[in-house]
């Protein structure tokens, strides 16, 4: 029996990356947050295993903002998928993962 990876949407990936950056009290959402978020969503790791987090009760100076590369990634994949709430197919998931593994453009 073949087990398929969980189906995700771009909105899930972006929201999880944002949450990871906030959890780590970091000022920017980066490509690393996107890669870590994808691993969490695909159940390859857990937030706890990634470490380095802080309680949401700790006051923050400001919410993390996406860096330019993350904004470009989000726009590119939003256009490619036809919206943030469309499920990423297994074929496109491989391409999305490859995009995240490549250096920023």
N, C-alpha and C positions, 0 to 999 in steps of 0.2 A: 504494500500500500504506500503510495507516494503522498507525502504531506506537503501541501502547498503553503508558502509563506503567507502570513496575514496580509489581507488587502489593506492598502493605505491610500490616503488622499494627500494631495499637496498641502491642504489646510492642516492635516494632522502633523505632517513633517514640520511645517513652519511654526505651528503652535508649540510643538514639543521642543524645538530648537530654542524658541524664545523662553520657554519655561526653564530649560536647562541653563541658559545664560543668567536668568534672574536668580535661579537657585544658587548659582555660583557667585552671585554679586558682581558679575562682570558687566562692563559698560556697553559692550557691543556683541551682537549676534554674528558669529563668524561661520565660515565653512566647516570648521571643526564641530561646532554645535549642530550643524545640519547632519554631519556624518554620525555623530553620537546619537542624535535623535532618530535617525534611520535605524541604527542598530537596536535601539530600545523598542521602536515600533515593530521591528521584525523579530523581536524576542530573542535577539542574539546576546543581549546584555540587559542589565537593569540600571535604573537611575542610581540605586545604592552602590552598585559595583563600580560606577563611574567615579564616585566619591567627590569630595570637595564642595559639598553643598552647605547651605545655611538655611535656617528656619525662615519661612515667609513672615514671621513675626519680627524679624530684625529690620529696622528701618533702612530704607534704601534712599540714596540721593536722587536717583532717577531710574526709570525703567530702561533696560538695555535697548539700544537701537540697532537695526541691521546695518552692517557695513555695506559698502558699494557692491562688493562681489555677491553678497547674499541678496541684495535687491535685484541685481541682474539675473541671478539664478531663479529667483521667484518669478520675475517677469517672463523669462524665457520658458519656464516650465508651465506657467499659467497659460501662456499662449499655445504651447504645444499640446497641453491636455484639454484645452477648451474651458478651463475654469478650475478653481481651487478645490471644488467638492467632487470632482470626477475621480473615480478609483484609478490608480496606476496599475496598468496591466503587468503581468509578469515580464513580458518582453521589454516594456518601457521601464520597468523597475531596474532591470540590468543596465539600461542606458543611463538612467538617473544616477545609479550608484557609480557608474564610470565617470559621469560628469562631476560628481562630488569628489572623486579620487584624483581628477586632473587638476593641474595648477589653475589658479584664478585667471580669468581672461582679461 
